[in-house]
Amino acid sequence: MRRGVDLDWFWRGWFYSTDHVDVALTGLREYKVSTADPDVEGPLSRKEYADEVPETLAQIRNREEGRETYLEKNPELADFYNDKDRFTPSNKDRNKYTHMLDELEDWEFE
């Protein structure tokens, strides 16, 4: 099939005639292609999460009043889980991505 002609049959009946058309677009799905690169997908996921989950009223008021959390007052209490979040890519994620790229054939890599 040539490009630009594959839906010609649909548009011709839809726009250029007054005949009844028995064809309808009933379902439309939006897909997003993933790069699978953790250094690219991590920040995108963080932004999507921030857009989906709004800041709570308590967080807004505490920030406006200048209140500090216990951890902000005592930074020596920070541990591993304070610095790690699910959006920061780890070396394991990077190694998995590199391994996936190594297994691709030339035609798949394009």
Order of alpha helices (4+ residues) and beta strands (2+ residues): alpha-alpha-alpha-alpha-alpha-alpha-alpha
